[in-house]
Amino acid sequence: MLEEVGLPYRLHPIDITKGEQLDPDFLKIAPNNKIPAIIDTDTGLHLMESGAILLYLAEKTGKFWPQDFPTKWRVVEWLMWQMGGPGPFLGQVHHFVQFNPGKSAYAEERYAKEAQRLWGVLDRRLAEVDYVAGDYSIADIAIWPWIARFAWQRVSFADYPNVKRWYLAIAERPAVERGWNVPPRGDPIPMP
């Protein structure tokens, strides 16, 4: 989002493999000890949770969150869908299927099926519109990174052609290409 809106920012990587998210200084900004979190040096406001950060940056810049009714609420609807669906449930697929296979067949099956269901919801929506709320918005910005981990989710773009079209269109955005390597990792955007 910061790349999309062109706001200057300074990155402070938090290495969760070293427990840096539990540092007392970080907990002052993000009491839920999760990333991302931001401090707006213009206002001094600090925020945690990606949905809140996206809403804040969209309101601050007037970009990617149309204010006309009902479009504004269509964006919020799909942003909340990401917060309640793909975020937590695809995260569980990553945990059980990608990083801990063989520990719980029940969890692997449950979350892999939920990934397929969520991809189906997204595919049906994208059969009707170019982007989830009509025009490119913070909802797409929130959902796309979860779909970018498709290799971990036991799904195939062949089964979800509308998601594939949407995914590729977003992957081609220069700001997305720049943001993919924040923090720098040197890996290209995964392509179907």
C-alpha positions in Angstrom: 0.0 0.0 0.0 2.8 2.4 0.8 4.3 1.7 -2.6 0.9 2.2 -4.3 0.2 5.6 -2.6 3.8 6.8 -2.9 4.2 7.8 0.7 7.8 7.8 1.9 8.5 5.2 4.6 11.3 3.7 6.6 11.3 0.0 7.1 12.0 -1.6 10.4 12.2 -5.4 9.9 10.9 -7.6 12.7 12.4 -11.1 12.7 9.7 -13.3 14.1 12.0 -16.3 14.0 14.2 -14.5 16.6 11.2 -13.4 18.8 11.7 -9.7 17.9 7.9 -9.3 17.9 8.0 -9.7 21.7 10.5 -6.8 22.2 8.9 -4.3 24.7 9.5 -1.4 22.2 7.6 -3.2 19.5 4.8 -4.2 21.9 4.2 -0.5 22.6 3.3 -0.2 18.9 1.7 -3.6 18.3 0.4 -5.0 21.6 -0.8 -8.2 19.7 2.9 -8.8 18.8 2.1 -9.3 15.1 3.4 -7.7 12.0 2.7 -5.3 10.3 2.6 -2.2 12.4 3.2 1.4 11.5 4.0 4.7 13.1 2.9 7.7 11.1 5.7 10.3 11.7 3.3 13.0 10.4 0.8 12.4 13.2 2.6 10.2 15.8 -0.3 7.7 15.4 0.8 4.0 15.6 -1.4 1.2 14.3 -1.3 -2.6 14.2 -3.3 -5.0 12.1 -3.1 -4.8 8.3 -6.8 -4.0 7.8 -6.7 -1.0 10.1 -3.4 0.1 8.5 -4.9 -0.1 5.0 -8.0 1.8 6.0 -5.9 4.5 7.7 -3.6 4.9 4.7 -6.5 4.9 2.2 -8.3 7.6 4.2 -5.1 9.6 4.7 -4.3 9.6 1.0 -7.8 9.4 -0.5 -6.7 6.4 -2.6 -8.0 2.9 -3.1 -11.1 3.4 -0.9 -13.8 5.1 -2.9 -16.2 7.1 -0.7 -19.3 6.8 -2.8 -22.1 4.7 -1.4 -22.3 1.7 -1.8 -18.8 1.2 -3.3 -17.2 2.3 -0.1 -19.0 -0.5 1.8 -18.3 -3.1 -1.0 -14.6 -2.4 -0.3 -15.1 -2.8 3.4 -17.1 -6.0 2.9 -14.3 -7.6 0.9 -11.6 -6.3 3.3 -13.5 -7.9 6.2 -13.8 -11.1 4.1 -10.0 -11.2 3.9 -9.7 -10.5 7.7 -12.2 -13.3 8.6 -11.4 -15.8 5.8 -8.2 -15.9 3.8 -6.1 -14.3 6.5 -6.7 -16.7 9.3 -7.7 -19.8 7.3 -5.0 -19.7 4.6 -2.6 -19.0 7.5 -3.7 -22.3 9.0 -3.2 -24.1 5.7 0.4 -22.7 5.7 0.9 -23.9 9.3 -0.5 -27.4 8.9 0.1 -28.3 5.3 3.3 -26.4 4.4 5.2 -26.2 7.6 3.9 -29.1 9.7 2.8 -31.9 7.4 1.9 -35.2 9.0 1.2 -33.8 12.4 -2.6 -33.7 12.0 -4.4 -35.3 9.1 -7.7 -33.8 10.3 -6.3 -30.2 10.3 -4.6 -30.7 7.0 -7.8 -31.9 5.4 -10.0 -29.3 7.1 -7.9 -26.3 6.2 -7.0 -27.5 2.7 -10.8 -27.8 2.0 -11.4 -24.4 3.4 -8.7 -22.9 1.1 -10.5 -24.4 -1.8 -13.8 -23.0 -0.6 -12.3 -19.5 -0.1 -10.7 -19.6 -3.6 -14.1 -20.6 -5.0 -15.8 -17.6 -3.3 -13.1 -15.3 -4.8 -13.3 -16.9 -8.2 -17.1 -16.5 -8.3 -16.8 -12.9 -7.3 -14.1 -12.2 -9.9 -16.4 -13.7 -12.6 -18.5 -10.6 -12.1 -15.9 -7.8 -11.7 -12.3 -7.0 -12.6 -11.3 -6.5 -8.9 -13.1 -7.6 -5.8 -15.0 -4.4 -5.2 -15.2 -3.3 -8.8 -12.0 -1.1 -9.1 -8.6 -1.9 -7.6 -8.8 -1.1 -3.9 -7.5 -1.8 -0.4 -9.5 -5.0 -0.5 -7.4 -6.4 -3.4 -4.3 -5.2 -1.7 -5.2 -7.2 1.4 -6.3 -10.4 -0.4 -3.6 -10.7 -3.0 -0.6 -11.5 -0.8 -2.5 -14.5 0.6 -3.2 -15.8 -2.9 0.5 -15.3 -3.7 1.2 -18.2 -1.4 -0.8 -20.5 -3.7 1.9 -23.1 -3.7 1.4 -23.7 0.0 -2.4 -24.1 -0.3 -3.2 -27.3 -2.3 -5.0 -25.3 -5.0 -4.5 -24.9 -8.7 -5.1 -21.8 -10.7 -6.5 -24.1 -13.4 -9.6 -24.5 -11.2 -10.0 -20.8 -10.6 -9.5 -18.9 -13.9 -10.9 -15.7 -12.6 -8.6 -15.6 -9.7 -5.7 -16.3 -12.1 -6.7 -13.3 -14.3 -7.0 -11.1 -11.2 -3.8 -12.3 -9.7 -1.7 -11.7 -12.8 -3.2 -8.3 -13.3 -2.2 -7.2 -9.8 1.2 -8.9 -10.1 2.0 -6.7 -13.1 1.4 -3.4 -11.1 4.8 -1.7 -10.6 4.0 -0.8 -7.0 3.2 -4.5 -6.3 6.5 -5.6 -7.9 8.4 -3.1 -5.7 6.4 -4.0 -2.6 6.9 -7.7 -3.1 10.6 -7.3 -2.0 9.9 -5.2 1.1 11.8 -6.3 3.1 14.4 -7.3 0.5 14.3 -11.1 -0.2 15.4 -11.3 -3.8 12.6 -13.7 -4.8 10.4 -12.9 -7.8 6.6 -12.8 -7.4 5.3 -16.4 -7.7 3.6 -17.0 -11.1 1.1 -19.7 -11.9 
